Amino acid sequence: MQEITVTRTTHPKSKPDQSALGFGKYYTDHMLLMDYTAGIGWHEPRIVPFADLELHPAAVVLHYGTEIFEGLKAYRRPDGRVQLFRPMENVRRMNNSARRMALPTMDEELGLECLRKFVEVEQDWVPSAPGTSLYLRPFMIATGADLALHGIREARYVLIASPVASYFPDGLKPVKIMVEDEDVRAVRGGTGEAKCGGNYAASTRAGDRAEAKGYSQVLWLDGVERKYVEEVGSMNIMFKIAGRVVTPKLTGSILPGITRKSAIELLTSQGVPVDERLISVDELRQACEDGTLEEAWGIGTAAIISPVGALAFGDREYTIHGGEIGPFSQKLYDDLSGIQWGRKPDPFGWTFPVDQPAGAPDCQK
Ligand SMILES: *Cc1c(COP(=O)(O)O)cnc(C)c1O
């Protein structure tokens, strides 16, 4: 594997106040860069002082949106060590996103070592206050100057990190969401399965409209029939209906979340079956009507669990679990976050301490 070189900054920043981190407000001292050239492959992985990027004005990403990204966190355990949560899943998903966007894939071990080594270099930036973490944002852009767009010949991988606060500093606060019946996020065969910037560009308008109406997110429906529930904002979604946990099955237009997958595996191991199936908006509305929708929550790395307290279909709004977080969502949050921060045992081998040598067998999970 190629060696990742390190050039340390001569001007380290002072660390921000851990009680006012926000999300994406502060960045660490360094970034990791690596370049791809057709015929050569990935080369020169390097950790360098954090700085602006320089791009040719005809760079493919600026015109045709060829960009993918990932999001994961480094957690400070009670014993002071720093760990990642299932980082190989992010490396593999980034390769899947790359394949969809005709961007170059990378060797899995190299992708993992970039994450591990970067966090090792920046470990003083991993905060320790409850609920805080170091958010990692790897991304890849097509950098070649090619307005004619004949294949991707040059790309750059960049990894940056931001110390972030707990999503809900005062405990899990339910959000209000509305069913989006105008725009769609993705279609099967499109880019819904890929974690790419373009999906977000196409979602911004609906998000803004929802906010103007007092909702924090939209519930996306499938792009063809506009009938089946897909995701909420930029998270996956789960429901507890008449005692059963259900979540939309991955049909090709839904982002395969690692938190979603972990929750399914965790709940299954606890003897709670999770149905992955199509869920129609009519079924959901009926469950609101007859009171069988017991709980609903968004699920993703940023918030872990985001309880849904109200759901609107057009002008009709239904309150879920009295607008309060339900016991099932709370327990799932406690179990998942307990493993992520190292407060609870990890029987699955999901956690990956950054002082662990690259390629250790339990990083494959
Ligand atoms: C990243 C993302 C998710 C959640 O994935 P996690 O791996 O759990 O963080 C869900 N939906 C969309 C659209 C996403 O971009």
Ligand as a Chemical Component Dictionary entry (heavy atoms), coordinates in Angstrom:
data_LIG
# 
_chem_comp.id                   LIG 
_chem_comp.type                 NON-POLYMER 
_chem_comp.pdbx_formal_charge   0 
_chem_comp.three_letter_code    LIG 
# 
loop_
_chem_comp_atom.comp_id 
_chem_comp_atom.atom_id 
_chem_comp_atom.alt_atom_id 
_chem_comp_atom.type_symbol 
_chem_comp_atom.charge 
_chem_comp_atom.model_Cartn_x 
_chem_comp_atom.model_Cartn_y 
_chem_comp_atom.model_Cartn_z 
_chem_comp_atom.pdbx_ordinal 
LIG C1 C1 C 0 -25.837 9.655  4.197 1  
LIG C2 C2 C 0 -27.294 9.508  3.948 2  
LIG C3 C3 C 0 -28.121 8.688  4.743 3  
LIG C4 C4 C 0 -27.664 8.024  6.015 4  
LIG O1 O1 O 0 -26.578 7.153  5.869 5  
LIG P1 P1 P 0 -25.670 6.788  7.122 6  
LIG O2 O2 O 0 -24.627 5.894  6.532 7  
LIG O3 O3 O 0 -26.511 6.081  8.096 8  
LIG O4 O4 O 0 -25.133 8.064  7.655 9  
LIG C5 C5 C 0 -29.448 8.536  4.366 10 
LIG N1 N1 N 0 -29.946 9.173  3.296 11 
LIG C6 C6 C 0 -29.203 9.980  2.515 12 
LIG C7 C7 C 0 -29.810 10.650 1.354 13 
LIG C8 C8 C 0 -27.859 10.175 2.816 14 
LIG O5 O5 O 0 -27.120 11.001 2.051 15 
# 
loop_
_chem_comp_bond.comp_id 
_chem_comp_bond.atom_id_1 
_chem_comp_bond.atom_id_2 
_chem_comp_bond.value_order 
_chem_comp_bond.pdbx_ordinal 
LIG C1 C2 SING 1  
LIG C2 C3 SING 2  
LIG C2 C8 DOUB 3  
LIG C3 C4 SING 4  
LIG C3 C5 DOUB 5  
LIG C4 O1 SING 6  
LIG O1 P1 SING 7  
LIG P1 O2 DOUB 8  
LIG P1 O3 SING 9  
LIG P1 O4 SING 10 
LIG C5 N1 SING 11 
LIG N1 C6 DOUB 12 
LIG C6 C7 SING 13 
LIG C6 C8 SING 14 
LIG C8 O5 SING 15 
# 
